[in-house]
Each structure stands twice: as C-alpha cells, then as structure tokens.
Amino acid sequence: MLDHNSIVPLYEQLIETIRQDILRGHLKPKQKLPAEGKLAEQYGVSIIVIRRAISELVKEGLVEKKQGKGTFVTAPHYFKSFGNRAMSFTETCAANGLAAGAKVLKLGYEVPDAENLKMLQLPDGTKAVRILRLRLASSVPCVIEDNFFPPQFDYLLSENWEDKSIYHYLRAEKGIEIVPGKLTLKIVRADANTAKLLQISRNTPLLKMIGVSYQKTGEILHTCTQIGYGENFDYIVR
C-alpha cells in the first residue's frame, strides 16, 4: 500500500513501486499489468493517479500500451550485428550481457535438403553432419539453429553440444579461421513447432537467416539456418 500521509505524491510512490517490481523481477517482461480499475483498488488511489503513473512509466520505457490489449512490461532490447566477422550466437549473447545455452534436438548424419546441398556443393544424396539446436539466451528460448557440415567434419558428432559454442571449438581446438559468406534474411511467421520450441504464439513474426560460412582456405565450412531473434532484437547492419 502507498503512504497517503507522505509528502511524496501518490503517483510518484506508485511509479517507484512498479519500477522496483520490474527491476526485481516480480513483474516479468511482456507481463500484462492489471486494468486501471484493479490497480486503483489495489493501491487505494484514483484512476487519475494510476493514469499519471502509467504515463510516466511509458515515458521511461518500462511499460508500453498496446491498443485494445492493455499495458505490458516492456521486453528488454538486445542487438545482433551483421559485421564482416562471423559472429556466433554465443558471441551475440555475450555482447548483450546474456548467458548462451543450447539444447540439442538432432545430432547425426543426414541428407540435407536441395538448398543446403547446393550451398555445401555436395552431390545429391550425400549425407552431411547435422547439428540442430535450440539456442537459449539466459535460459530463455531464442533461436532454432540448424547446421550442416560436410562429411569430413564427422568428429563434431563425438562432442557434447549442450551449452557449448561450435565456433569457439573450431577456432580454439581445430585452428579454423571462419569467414562469413552469403547470408539471406527473411521475415517468417512461427509455425506450430517453432512456436512450441520458442515458447511464443503461433504466427509471431521472426527473423530467418540462411547462410554459409567458409574456412580461410576457401573451403566450405558449413551452412546455418536460424529462426528466432524476435521483436526485442535490433539489427546492426553497418
């Protein structure tokens, strides 16, 4: 409850109360706040006080109003850079102060689809090394990452890729210098399986990236398809 006898205006007390609830995690990102009437009843103040406090919190960027839906705690914003260097998911997380994680969905030999076979420059029917993972950012599902490597990278199948960076391993353990190649970006909507894995609503807009990376020697390293990086990611192109 707010202190009605304090010299601090009620709306300022309410702002600080909600701000602290957000910072301490009592109110989660994207969580909907109660309706104005419920908040007024909860804190024993008028609707006018509630509206002024919410308006100030919107200005601070802590909450946002969605037309016809209500007021929600703002999701934190992160960035992903598309620079000249091949930047892994783990490095993207580190740059945003997040802890990268992974859950392996598939690991083994598999014949890629026609698009991946073409990028890998492999004959039809050739089996490649597939590492399909759900990538986590501070334990929150963020990206579905599907990698195909040429058959000679079969040693990757003996490694545990739960919470482990493939790029770091290749650089540190195998001395491979990674060079980014062609990258195609598309906006897609989450199908049922994608929505379930990323714990989002079906048809949510997502970024789909389809790319190929090379070794410094010019040999193809792998193809990678990523789906994720939702609306709380900004993209740095230059």
MARVEXPA-978497 format. One line per field, with one value per residue: chain; residue in three letters; x, y, z of N, C-alpha, C, CB in turn. Coordinates in steps of 0.05 Angstrom, whole numbers. Glycine has a CB too. Example, Ala and Ser with C-alpha at 12.3 -4.5 7.8 and 13.67 -1.06 7.14 Angstrom:
chain = (A | A) .
res = (ALA | SER) .
n.px = (264 | 257) .
n.py = (-114 | -45) .
n.pz = (156 | 142) .
ca.px = (246 | 273) .
ca.py = (-90 | -21) .
ca.pz = (156 | 143) .
c.px = (264 | 258) .
c.py = (-66 | 1) .
c.pz = (156 | 157) .
cb.px = (226 | 282) .
cb.py = (-89 | -12) .
cb.pz = (181 | 114) .
! end
This chain:
chain = (A | A | A | A | A | A | A | A | A | A | A | A | A | A | A | A | A | A | A | A | A | A | A | A | A | A | A | A | A | A | A | A | A | A | A | A | A | A | A | A | A | A | A | A | A | A | A | A | A | A | A | A | A | A | A | A | A | A | A | A | A | A | A | A | A | A | A | A | A | A | A | A | A | A | A | A | A | A | A | A | A | A | A | A | A | A | A | A | A | A | A | A | A | A | A | A | A | A | A | A | A | A | A | A | A | A | A | A | A | A | A | A | A | A | A | A | A | A | A | A | A | A | A | A | A | A | A | A | A | A | A | A | A | A | A | A | A | A | A | A | A | A | A | A | A | A | A | A | A | A | A | A | A | A | A | A | A | A | A | A | A | A | A | A | A | A | A | A | A | A | A | A | A | A | A | A | A | A | A | A | A | A | A | A | A | A | A | A | A | A | A | A | A | A | A | A | A | A | A | A | A | A | A | A | A | A | A | A | A | A | A | A | A | A | A | A | A | A | A | A | A | A | A | A | A | A | A | A | A | A | A | A | A | A | A | A | A | A) .
res = (MET | LEU | ASP | HIS | ASN | SER | ILE | VAL | PRO | LEU | TYR | GLU | GLN | LEU | ILE | GLU | THR | ILE | ARG | GLN | ASP | ILE | LEU | ARG | GLY | HIS | LEU | LYS | PRO | LYS | GLN | LYS | LEU | PRO | ALA | GLU | GLY | LYS | LEU | ALA | GLU | GLN | TYR | GLY | VAL | SER | ILE | ILE | VAL | ILE | ARG | ARG | ALA | ILE | SER | GLU | LEU | VAL | LYS | GLU | GLY | LEU | VAL | GLU | LYS | LYS | GLN | GLY | LYS | GLY | THR | PHE | VAL | THR | ALA | PRO | HIS | TYR | PHE | LYS | SER | PHE | GLY | ASN | ARG | ALA | MET | SER | PHE | THR | GLU | THR | CYS | ALA | ALA | ASN | GLY | LEU | ALA | ALA | GLY | ALA | LYS | VAL | LEU | LYS | LEU | GLY | TYR | GLU | VAL | PRO | ASP | ALA | GLU | ASN | LEU | LYS | MET | LEU | GLN | LEU | PRO | ASP | GLY | THR | LYS | ALA | VAL | ARG | ILE | LEU | ARG | LEU | ARG | LEU | ALA | SER | SER | VAL | PRO | CYS | VAL | ILE | GLU | ASP | ASN | PHE | PHE | PRO | PRO | GLN | PHE | ASP | TYR | LEU | LEU | SER | GLU | ASN | TRP | GLU | ASP | LYS | SER | ILE | TYR | HIS | TYR | LEU | ARG | ALA | GLU | LYS | GLY | ILE | GLU | ILE | VAL | PRO | GLY | LYS | LEU | THR | LEU | LYS | ILE | VAL | ARG | ALA | ASP | ALA | ASN | THR | ALA | LYS | LEU | LEU | GLN | ILE | SER | ARG | ASN | THR | PRO | LEU | LEU | LYS | MET | ILE | GLY | VAL | SER | TYR | GLN | LYS | THR | GLY | GLU | ILE | LEU | HIS | THR | CYS | THR | GLN | ILE | GLY | TYR | GLY | GLU | ASN | PHE | ASP | TYR | ILE | VAL | ARG) .
n.px = (17 | 7 | 35 | -8 | 0 | 48 | 96 | 111 | 83 | 27 | 26 | 80 | 100 | 74 | 97 | 150 | 142 | 121 | 164 | 206 | 184 | 189 | 245 | 263 | 243 | 192 | 151 | 147 | 181 | 140 | 94 | 27 | -2 | -49 | -117 | -135 | -175 | -170 | -118 | -125 | -159 | -127 | -83 | -109 | -121 | -140 | -166 | -143 | -92 | -69 | -68 | -32 | 15 | 25 | 31 | 80 | 114 | 112 | 139 | 189 | 201 | 192 | 143 | 93 | 38 | -12 | -56 | -122 | -108 | -82 | -35 | 33 | 93 | 154 | 193 | 263 | 312 | 357 | 416 | 438 | 494 | 512 | 566 | 631 | 657 | 647 | 598 | 581 | 523 | 534 | 572 | 540 | 504 | 540 | 556 | 511 | 506 | 484 | 474 | 495 | 462 | 446 | 404 | 407 | 374 | 377 | 428 | 474 | 485 | 457 | 419 | 419 | 370 | 354 | 370 | 410 | 446 | 464 | 489 | 530 | 557 | 554 | 544 | 480 | 443 | 484 | 506 | 508 | 538 | 496 | 475 | 427 | 399 | 366 | 374 | 389 | 380 | 404 | 375 | 326 | 287 | 309 | 329 | 324 | 371 | 401 | 450 | 492 | 547 | 601 | 617 | 670 | 674 | 660 | 680 | 655 | 611 | 623 | 626 | 598 | 546 | 513 | 503 | 551 | 598 | 602 | 633 | 673 | 699 | 717 | 753 | 789 | 804 | 813 | 838 | 814 | 799 | 745 | 704 | 653 | 601 | 553 | 492 | 424 | 366 | 302 | 234 | 192 | 135 | 119 | 110 | 71 | 108 | 154 | 135 | 123 | 174 | 202 | 170 | 129 | 74 | 36 | 47 | 76 | 119 | 184 | 256 | 288 | 348 | 391 | 450 | 519 | 584 | 655 | 721 | 784 | 817 | 785 | 753 | 689 | 655 | 607 | 534 | 482 | 420 | 379 | 324 | 288 | 305 | 267 | 220 | 246 | 298 | 347 | 376 | 441 | 467 | 507) .
n.py = (-24 | 46 | 105 | 149 | 193 | 214 | 263 | 256 | 254 | 213 | 189 | 188 | 154 | 108 | 100 | 88 | 41 | 5 | 7 | -16 | -67 | -86 | -84 | -119 | -166 | -183 | -168 | -191 | -188 | -171 | -183 | -172 | -115 | -105 | -82 | -11 | 1 | -42 | -34 | 16 | 2 | -35 | -4 | 36 | 87 | 140 | 134 | 173 | 182 | 132 | 133 | 175 | 156 | 110 | 134 | 162 | 118 | 95 | 134 | 127 | 80 | 32 | 6 | -9 | 13 | -24 | -19 | -33 | -78 | -71 | -53 | -68 | -98 | -76 | -112 | -127 | -97 | -121 | -130 | -151 | -159 | -152 | -155 | -155 | -198 | -266 | -276 | -312 | -344 | -349 | -308 | -264 | -265 | -256 | -204 | -177 | -183 | -231 | -301 | -353 | -412 | -481 | -531 | -595 | -618 | -651 | -694 | -719 | -760 | -738 | -730 | -668 | -618 | -595 | -541 | -534 | -574 | -553 | -505 | -527 | -551 | -606 | -672 | -698 | -734 | -741 | -752 | -707 | -675 | -662 | -613 | -595 | -547 | -518 | -453 | -417 | -357 | -333 | -374 | -369 | -390 | -374 | -378 | -423 | -464 | -491 | -530 | -553 | -592 | -610 | -680 | -692 | -668 | -702 | -711 | -676 | -701 | -730 | -696 | -660 | -618 | -589 | -528 | -508 | -474 | -480 | -451 | -430 | -477 | -496 | -456 | -453 | -507 | -532 | -496 | -468 | -415 | -373 | -350 | -307 | -320 | -316 | -289 | -294 | -259 | -266 | -250 | -288 | -326 | -357 | -426 | -482 | -518 | -487 | -446 | -474 | -492 | -443 | -420 | -383 | -345 | -375 | -356 | -311 | -258 | -271 | -271 | -302 | -331 | -351 | -379 | -387 | -408 | -402 | -432 | -400 | -417 | -421 | -465 | -494 | -487 | -493 | -495 | -453 | -446 | -402 | -389 | -342 | -293 | -249 | -194 | -163 | -155 | -114 | -98 | -91 | -68 | -38) .
n.pz = (0 | -11 | 20 | 45 | 75 | 65 | 42 | -9 | -72 | -90 | -141 | -154 | -115 | -131 | -182 | -167 | -138 | -177 | -213 | -182 | -175 | -226 | -235 | -197 | -215 | -201 | -233 | -297 | -361 | -416 | -387 | -371 | -342 | -287 | -300 | -302 | -264 | -228 | -209 | -184 | -143 | -117 | -98 | -71 | -93 | -139 | -207 | -238 | -214 | -224 | -280 | -290 | -267 | -298 | -347 | -340 | -332 | -382 | -411 | -390 | -412 | -388 | -387 | -436 | -476 | -509 | -561 | -548 | -520 | -471 | -417 | -416 | -388 | -412 | -458 | -453 | -496 | -545 | -586 | -651 | -690 | -759 | -781 | -813 | -791 | -774 | -729 | -675 | -643 | -588 | -581 | -594 | -551 | -508 | -520 | -507 | -453 | -437 | -420 | -459 | -482 | -498 | -527 | -552 | -608 | -653 | -675 | -718 | -779 | -840 | -899 | -929 | -948 | -1016 | -1021 | -981 | -996 | -1045 | -1028 | -998 | -1037 | -1049 | -1076 | -1099 | -1051 | -1015 | -949 | -894 | -836 | -786 | -739 | -700 | -660 | -603 | -584 | -526 | -490 | -433 | -408 | -434 | -488 | -553 | -607 | -662 | -687 | -743 | -767 | -820 | -837 | -880 | -896 | -876 | -827 | -788 | -737 | -704 | -685 | -640 | -599 | -543 | -550 | -517 | -489 | -510 | -551 | -620 | -657 | -624 | -609 | -659 | -673 | -629 | -618 | -667 | -699 | -740 | -782 | -789 | -841 | -860 | -908 | -961 | -939 | -927 | -909 | -881 | -866 | -827 | -803 | -742 | -742 | -717 | -691 | -686 | -654 | -607 | -591 | -583 | -546 | -557 | -587 | -639 | -707 | -695 | -716 | -740 | -749 | -802 | -819 | -869 | -885 | -907 | -887 | -891 | -891 | -879 | -919 | -962 | -968 | -960 | -898 | -867 | -870 | -844 | -815 | -782 | -740 | -706 | -658 | -639 | -633 | -595 | -610 | -640 | -703 | -727 | -784 | -809) .
ca.px = (0 | 21 | 32 | -24 | 8 | 75 | 97 | 116 | 58 | 19 | 33 | 109 | 103 | 65 | 117 | 173 | 133 | 120 | 192 | 221 | 173 | 200 | 273 | 267 | 232 | 165 | 136 | 164 | 179 | 116 | 72 | 6 | -9 | -78 | -132 | -133 | -193 | -158 | -95 | -135 | -169 | -104 | -67 | -125 | -118 | -159 | -158 | -125 | -65 | -60 | -61 | -8 | 38 | 29 | 42 | 108 | 128 | 114 | 160 | 214 | 206 | 189 | 119 | 82 | 9 | -19 | -83 | -142 | -98 | -75 | -8 | 51 | 120 | 169 | 214 | 289 | 321 | 384 | 424 | 454 | 509 | 519 | 591 | 648 | 666 | 626 | 592 | 564 | 502 | 547 | 584 | 518 | 495 | 560 | 556 | 486 | 505 | 467 | 488 | 486 | 458 | 437 | 392 | 410 | 349 | 385 | 457 | 480 | 488 | 431 | 420 | 407 | 351 | 367 | 383 | 434 | 465 | 475 | 508 | 553 | 569 | 555 | 527 | 454 | 443 | 506 | 499 | 525 | 537 | 475 | 473 | 403 | 398 | 351 | 392 | 378 | 393 | 398 | 355 | 302 | 289 | 313 | 334 | 328 | 395 | 405 | 476 | 501 | 575 | 610 | 623 | 696 | 672 | 647 | 690 | 637 | 590 | 632 | 626 | 573 | 540 | 496 | 516 | 579 | 600 | 615 | 654 | 696 | 713 | 732 | 775 | 808 | 814 | 820 | 853 | 799 | 791 | 718 | 698 | 625 | 595 | 527 | 472 | 398 | 348 | 274 | 215 | 174 | 117 | 124 | 91 | 65 | 131 | 172 | 122 | 126 | 202 | 210 | 151 | 116 | 49 | 37 | 46 | 93 | 139 | 211 | 276 | 301 | 374 | 402 | 477 | 541 | 609 | 678 | 747 | 801 | 829 | 766 | 736 | 663 | 655 | 580 | 511 | 468 | 394 | 369 | 298 | 284 | 311 | 241 | 217 | 263 | 325 | 352 | 397 | 461 | 477 | 532) .
ca.py = (0 | 72 | 122 | 173 | 216 | 222 | 288 | 247 | 250 | 185 | 178 | 183 | 129 | 85 | 96 | 75 | 14 | -12 | 6 | -36 | -94 | -94 | -88 | -143 | -190 | -191 | -164 | -202 | -176 | -177 | -188 | -151 | -103 | -105 | -59 | 13 | -1 | -61 | -21 | 36 | -13 | -48 | 16 | 55 | 114 | 146 | 127 | 195 | 176 | 109 | 140 | 192 | 139 | 94 | 152 | 167 | 93 | 92 | 153 | 115 | 56 | 8 | -7 | 0 | 9 | -36 | -11 | -53 | -101 | -63 | -43 | -91 | -93 | -76 | -132 | -115 | -98 | -130 | -124 | -170 | -145 | -167 | -143 | -171 | -222 | -285 | -273 | -335 | -338 | -346 | -281 | -245 | -265 | -243 | -175 | -166 | -189 | -255 | -326 | -370 | -440 | -497 | -558 | -609 | -630 | -672 | -695 | -743 | -758 | -734 | -718 | -642 | -611 | -586 | -515 | -537 | -589 | -534 | -487 | -543 | -562 | -635 | -686 | -707 | -759 | -742 | -746 | -687 | -675 | -643 | -606 | -579 | -540 | -495 | -436 | -403 | -332 | -332 | -395 | -363 | -398 | -350 | -384 | -451 | -463 | -516 | -530 | -576 | -591 | -631 | -705 | -694 | -657 | -722 | -710 | -660 | -718 | -741 | -675 | -653 | -590 | -575 | -504 | -506 | -459 | -494 | -433 | -429 | -503 | -498 | -437 | -459 | -534 | -541 | -475 | -460 | -387 | -374 | -327 | -308 | -319 | -305 | -290 | -285 | -253 | -266 | -249 | -311 | -328 | -382 | -447 | -494 | -530 | -465 | -432 | -491 | -492 | -416 | -412 | -358 | -350 | -383 | -334 | -289 | -252 | -278 | -268 | -326 | -326 | -374 | -370 | -406 | -397 | -414 | -431 | -380 | -430 | -420 | -488 | -490 | -497 | -504 | -478 | -449 | -433 | -394 | -376 | -331 | -264 | -236 | -165 | -149 | -153 | -94 | -109 | -72 | -76 | -23) .
ca.pz = (0 | -12 | 44 | 38 | 92 | 57 | 25 | -36 | -85 | -93 | -167 | -153 | -99 | -148 | -202 | -155 | -131 | -201 | -223 | -166 | -181 | -252 | -232 | -180 | -228 | -193 | -258 | -317 | -388 | -431 | -369 | -372 | -316 | -283 | -311 | -286 | -241 | -209 | -197 | -167 | -120 | -103 | -84 | -57 | -105 | -160 | -234 | -247 | -204 | -239 | -308 | -290 | -261 | -321 | -368 | -334 | -336 | -411 | -420 | -381 | -428 | -372 | -396 | -461 | -480 | -535 | -567 | -545 | -505 | -444 | -412 | -412 | -381 | -437 | -461 | -457 | -524 | -550 | -613 | -666 | -711 | -783 | -790 | -830 | -777 | -768 | -701 | -666 | -623 | -562 | -580 | -593 | -524 | -491 | -526 | -495 | -425 | -433 | -419 | -481 | -475 | -521 | -524 | -577 | -618 | -671 | -679 | -733 | -808 | -852 | -926 | -928 | -970 | -1040 | -1017 | -966 | -1013 | -1064 | -1014 | -989 | -1061 | -1046 | -1095 | -1089 | -1035 | -996 | -921 | -881 | -807 | -777 | -711 | -696 | -631 | -593 | -570 | -503 | -480 | -404 | -403 | -449 | -516 | -570 | -635 | -671 | -703 | -757 | -780 | -836 | -843 | -899 | -882 | -863 | -800 | -771 | -709 | -688 | -674 | -615 | -579 | -529 | -558 | -498 | -477 | -520 | -576 | -642 | -668 | -605 | -611 | -684 | -673 | -608 | -618 | -694 | -712 | -764 | -784 | -801 | -858 | -868 | -937 | -968 | -918 | -935 | -887 | -888 | -843 | -828 | -780 | -727 | -745 | -691 | -679 | -678 | -631 | -584 | -582 | -574 | -526 | -566 | -600 | -668 | -726 | -686 | -736 | -732 | -769 | -812 | -832 | -883 | -892 | -910 | -877 | -904 | -878 | -892 | -942 | -984 | -967 | -946 | -871 | -860 | -874 | -819 | -816 | -756 | -738 | -679 | -654 | -641 | -634 | -576 | -621 | -661 | -721 | -736 | -810 | -813) .
c.px = (17 | 16 | 18 | -16 | 35 | 74 | 103 | 89 | 52 | 28 | 63 | 114 | 96 | 85 | 141 | 166 | 133 | 148 | 208 | 211 | 185 | 230 | 280 | 256 | 205 | 146 | 155 | 161 | 155 | 91 | 52 | 0 | -40 | -91 | -130 | -150 | -182 | -135 | -104 | -145 | -147 | -88 | -83 | -123 | -139 | -148 | -138 | -96 | -53 | -51 | -36 | 17 | 45 | 41 | 71 | 125 | 131 | 137 | 187 | 221 | 203 | 164 | 110 | 53 | 5 | -49 | -102 | -133 | -91 | -46 | 9 | 79 | 137 | 191 | 241 | 297 | 351 | 392 | 439 | 467 | 515 | 544 | 606 | 657 | 642 | 621 | 572 | 542 | 514 | 559 | 563 | 507 | 514 | 560 | 531 | 484 | 488 | 485 | 477 | 483 | 447 | 424 | 393 | 384 | 355 | 415 | 464 | 484 | 460 | 435 | 405 | 386 | 367 | 382 | 410 | 455 | 479 | 496 | 533 | 568 | 574 | 537 | 501 | 457 | 466 | 497 | 519 | 521 | 517 | 475 | 449 | 400 | 377 | 370 | 377 | 394 | 385 | 374 | 328 | 305 | 290 | 315 | 335 | 350 | 401 | 430 | 481 | 530 | 582 | 618 | 649 | 696 | 658 | 656 | 672 | 615 | 598 | 633 | 598 | 567 | 519 | 512 | 545 | 579 | 615 | 638 | 678 | 712 | 729 | 756 | 797 | 820 | 824 | 835 | 840 | 792 | 765 | 713 | 668 | 621 | 568 | 508 | 446 | 380 | 319 | 257 | 195 | 156 | 120 | 102 | 87 | 89 | 150 | 161 | 126 | 154 | 210 | 191 | 138 | 89 | 53 | 33 | 61 | 114 | 167 | 230 | 287 | 326 | 384 | 430 | 497 | 567 | 632 | 702 | 764 | 814 | 811 | 747 | 710 | 664 | 628 | 559 | 496 | 441 | 385 | 342 | 294 | 289 | 286 | 243 | 234 | 293 | 326 | 376 | 415 | 473 | 504 | 540) .
c.py = (25 | 87 | 148 | 197 | 227 | 248 | 281 | 241 | 220 | 173 | 172 | 157 | 105 | 79 | 80 | 46 | -4 | -15 | -16 | -64 | -104 | -101 | -113 | -168 | -199 | -187 | -172 | -187 | -188 | -184 | -165 | -141 | -105 | -80 | -35 | 11 | -20 | -48 | 1 | 24 | -24 | -28 | 37 | 84 | 117 | 136 | 148 | 190 | 152 | 117 | 158 | 175 | 122 | 110 | 158 | 142 | 87 | 110 | 141 | 90 | 30 | -8 | 5 | -6 | -3 | -32 | -35 | -78 | -95 | -53 | -67 | -81 | -95 | -98 | -118 | -117 | -105 | -124 | -148 | -156 | -164 | -154 | -162 | -197 | -240 | -285 | -295 | -326 | -333 | -318 | -259 | -243 | -250 | -213 | -161 | -172 | -213 | -280 | -344 | -399 | -455 | -523 | -572 | -623 | -653 | -670 | -721 | -738 | -755 | -722 | -691 | -638 | -600 | -560 | -518 | -553 | -571 | -516 | -501 | -554 | -592 | -648 | -695 | -733 | -761 | -736 | -726 | -689 | -653 | -638 | -586 | -573 | -517 | -478 | -419 | -378 | -328 | -349 | -391 | -373 | -374 | -357 | -414 | -450 | -490 | -515 | -556 | -572 | -614 | -656 | -706 | -681 | -676 | -723 | -693 | -677 | -730 | -721 | -670 | -623 | -577 | -553 | -502 | -492 | -475 | -477 | -432 | -454 | -504 | -479 | -446 | -487 | -543 | -520 | -466 | -430 | -386 | -348 | -328 | -306 | -307 | -309 | -278 | -282 | -253 | -262 | -271 | -309 | -356 | -402 | -461 | -505 | -508 | -451 | -448 | -490 | -465 | -405 | -385 | -366 | -358 | -358 | -309 | -283 | -258 | -273 | -296 | -319 | -352 | -366 | -393 | -392 | -414 | -415 | -410 | -391 | -429 | -444 | -482 | -502 | -509 | -485 | -475 | -435 | -427 | -382 | -367 | -301 | -247 | -205 | -149 | -148 | -131 | -105 | -88 | -82 | -63 | -9) .
c.pz = (0 | 14 | 37 | 55 | 85 | 41 | -4 | -49 | -90 | -119 | -168 | -137 | -116 | -170 | -191 | -148 | -155 | -213 | -208 | -171 | -207 | -249 | -216 | -192 | -219 | -215 | -280 | -344 | -402 | -414 | -370 | -344 | -312 | -295 | -291 | -261 | -220 | -194 | -177 | -141 | -103 | -86 | -70 | -67 | -128 | -187 | -245 | -239 | -219 | -267 | -309 | -285 | -285 | -344 | -365 | -339 | -366 | -421 | -413 | -398 | -412 | -378 | -422 | -463 | -508 | -539 | -565 | -529 | -476 | -441 | -404 | -404 | -407 | -436 | -465 | -486 | -526 | -579 | -625 | -689 | -734 | -795 | -808 | -818 | -772 | -738 | -693 | -648 | -596 | -560 | -580 | -565 | -505 | -495 | -513 | -465 | -418 | -433 | -441 | -471 | -500 | -512 | -551 | -584 | -637 | -674 | -694 | -763 | -820 | -880 | -924 | -951 | -993 | -1036 | -1002 | -981 | -1033 | -1051 | -1005 | -1013 | -1059 | -1066 | -1082 | -1074 | -1015 | -968 | -909 | -851 | -799 | -747 | -709 | -667 | -626 | -576 | -549 | -496 | -451 | -398 | -418 | -478 | -535 | -600 | -639 | -692 | -716 | -774 | -796 | -843 | -863 | -883 | -867 | -835 | -782 | -742 | -691 | -674 | -647 | -593 | -567 | -535 | -541 | -486 | -485 | -547 | -598 | -653 | -650 | -607 | -636 | -685 | -653 | -611 | -645 | -710 | -738 | -762 | -800 | -816 | -866 | -898 | -941 | -945 | -928 | -911 | -897 | -862 | -847 | -803 | -768 | -733 | -718 | -677 | -669 | -654 | -605 | -573 | -570 | -553 | -532 | -579 | -629 | -685 | -717 | -708 | -724 | -755 | -776 | -827 | -844 | -894 | -895 | -900 | -889 | -885 | -893 | -917 | -967 | -984 | -952 | -918 | -864 | -870 | -847 | -825 | -788 | -758 | -710 | -678 | -658 | -640 | -614 | -584 | -642 | -677 | -731 | -762 | -816 | -788) .
cb.px = (-19 | 13 | 61 | -53 | 8 | 88 | 119 | 134 | 58 | -11 | 26 | 124 | 86 | 38 | 127 | 182 | 105 | 101 | 205 | 219 | 142 | 197 | 286 | 256 | 251 | 157 | 125 | 158 | 204 | 121 | 81 | -20 | 0 | -84 | -161 | -140 | -220 | -150 | -77 | -157 | -188 | -86 | -48 | -119 | -89 | -165 | -183 | -135 | -66 | -82 | -85 | -10 | 32 | 3 | 26 | 112 | 114 | 87 | 156 | 213 | 233 | 189 | 96 | 97 | -6 | -12 | -85 | -150 | -74 | -78 | -9 | 53 | 131 | 183 | 208 | 310 | 316 | 387 | 442 | 436 | 535 | 495 | 608 | 673 | 681 | 633 | 580 | 582 | 482 | 569 | 602 | 496 | 490 | 588 | 555 | 462 | 496 | 446 | 486 | 506 | 438 | 460 | 363 | 433 | 332 | 371 | 473 | 458 | 503 | 412 | 407 | 428 | 329 | 347 | 365 | 428 | 451 | 453 | 494 | 543 | 596 | 547 | 542 | 435 | 444 | 528 | 500 | 517 | 565 | 447 | 500 | 378 | 425 | 326 | 407 | 375 | 386 | 394 | 349 | 295 | 266 | 338 | 361 | 301 | 420 | 380 | 499 | 484 | 593 | 633 | 622 | 717 | 657 | 651 | 718 | 623 | 583 | 660 | 637 | 574 | 532 | 485 | 513 | 592 | 613 | 595 | 642 | 686 | 692 | 713 | 765 | 795 | 791 | 795 | 880 | 774 | 813 | 697 | 716 | 610 | 595 | 516 | 481 | 385 | 355 | 266 | 200 | 189 | 88 | 125 | 100 | 45 | 146 | 175 | 93 | 118 | 220 | 211 | 164 | 134 | 31 | 16 | 17 | 106 | 137 | 212 | 299 | 281 | 394 | 383 | 488 | 544 | 611 | 686 | 761 | 823 | 836 | 780 | 751 | 640 | 662 | 577 | 492 | 485 | 372 | 389 | 275 | 302 | 333 | 223 | 188 | 261 | 334 | 358 | 384 | 483 | 456 | 529) .
cb.py = (0 | 88 | 128 | 166 | 207 | 200 | 307 | 221 | 265 | 182 | 198 | 207 | 130 | 92 | 123 | 90 | 15 | 1 | 33 | -29 | -92 | -72 | -64 | -138 | -211 | -174 | -135 | -232 | -181 | -201 | -193 | -163 | -73 | -107 | -67 | 37 | -11 | -87 | -8 | 52 | -35 | -61 | 29 | 54 | 118 | 176 | 125 | 222 | 169 | 87 | 155 | 214 | 121 | 81 | 178 | 177 | 70 | 100 | 180 | 108 | 57 | 16 | -4 | -12 | 36 | -66 | 2 | -62 | -112 | -87 | -22 | -108 | -112 | -48 | -152 | -128 | -70 | -160 | -99 | -194 | -135 | -167 | -135 | -155 | -215 | -314 | -245 | -356 | -361 | -367 | -278 | -253 | -293 | -254 | -171 | -177 | -165 | -257 | -340 | -369 | -443 | -502 | -556 | -630 | -609 | -670 | -694 | -763 | -782 | -717 | -736 | -620 | -591 | -583 | -496 | -551 | -611 | -518 | -474 | -565 | -547 | -644 | -711 | -710 | -782 | -722 | -772 | -658 | -669 | -652 | -593 | -593 | -531 | -505 | -417 | -422 | -308 | -303 | -397 | -333 | -417 | -336 | -372 | -463 | -454 | -521 | -527 | -579 | -595 | -621 | -727 | -680 | -630 | -750 | -699 | -639 | -740 | -754 | -648 | -659 | -590 | -595 | -506 | -534 | -432 | -501 | -405 | -424 | -526 | -491 | -409 | -456 | -553 | -550 | -485 | -477 | -369 | -379 | -327 | -285 | -347 | -318 | -275 | -305 | -226 | -293 | -221 | -338 | -323 | -376 | -468 | -517 | -548 | -445 | -427 | -520 | -499 | -398 | -411 | -343 | -326 | -404 | -326 | -295 | -223 | -308 | -250 | -343 | -315 | -383 | -351 | -416 | -398 | -399 | -459 | -370 | -459 | -418 | -512 | -503 | -474 | -508 | -489 | -433 | -451 | -375 | -397 | -345 | -255 | -245 | -158 | -162 | -179 | -66 | -124 | -67 | -70 | -4) .
cb.pz = (24 | -36 | 56 | 42 | 122 | 41 | 36 | -36 | -112 | -90 | -189 | -141 | -74 | -160 | -213 | -130 | -118 | -222 | -220 | -136 | -182 | -273 | -219 | -153 | -225 | -168 | -261 | -321 | -404 | -450 | -340 | -385 | -314 | -252 | -316 | -302 | -250 | -223 | -218 | -180 | -128 | -123 | -104 | -28 | -115 | -161 | -252 | -237 | -173 | -240 | -320 | -268 | -237 | -331 | -369 | -305 | -322 | -424 | -406 | -352 | -440 | -342 | -374 | -485 | -478 | -535 | -594 | -572 | -519 | -426 | -389 | -438 | -359 | -441 | -484 | -439 | -537 | -544 | -615 | -676 | -699 | -803 | -766 | -839 | -751 | -778 | -695 | -653 | -622 | -558 | -605 | -613 | -514 | -498 | -556 | -509 | -410 | -455 | -391 | -505 | -452 | -541 | -513 | -575 | -632 | -699 | -652 | -730 | -820 | -835 | -948 | -930 | -960 | -1063 | -1002 | -939 | -1027 | -1078 | -990 | -971 | -1067 | -1017 | -1106 | -1112 | -1053 | -1005 | -905 | -891 | -794 | -786 | -700 | -708 | -621 | -575 | -590 | -479 | -498 | -395 | -374 | -447 | -523 | -562 | -643 | -683 | -686 | -775 | -760 | -862 | -817 | -916 | -901 | -879 | -801 | -783 | -709 | -706 | -694 | -619 | -591 | -498 | -586 | -476 | -447 | -521 | -572 | -665 | -673 | -576 | -610 | -707 | -665 | -581 | -609 | -709 | -718 | -768 | -796 | -780 | -883 | -854 | -949 | -994 | -892 | -955 | -874 | -901 | -842 | -829 | -788 | -697 | -767 | -696 | -698 | -702 | -637 | -590 | -605 | -597 | -498 | -586 | -599 | -674 | -731 | -659 | -745 | -723 | -759 | -830 | -812 | -907 | -873 | -939 | -846 | -930 | -877 | -873 | -936 | -1010 | -954 | -962 | -851 | -830 | -897 | -799 | -831 | -742 | -747 | -659 | -674 | -620 | -629 | -548 | -632 | -649 | -744 | -714 | -832 | -837) .
! end
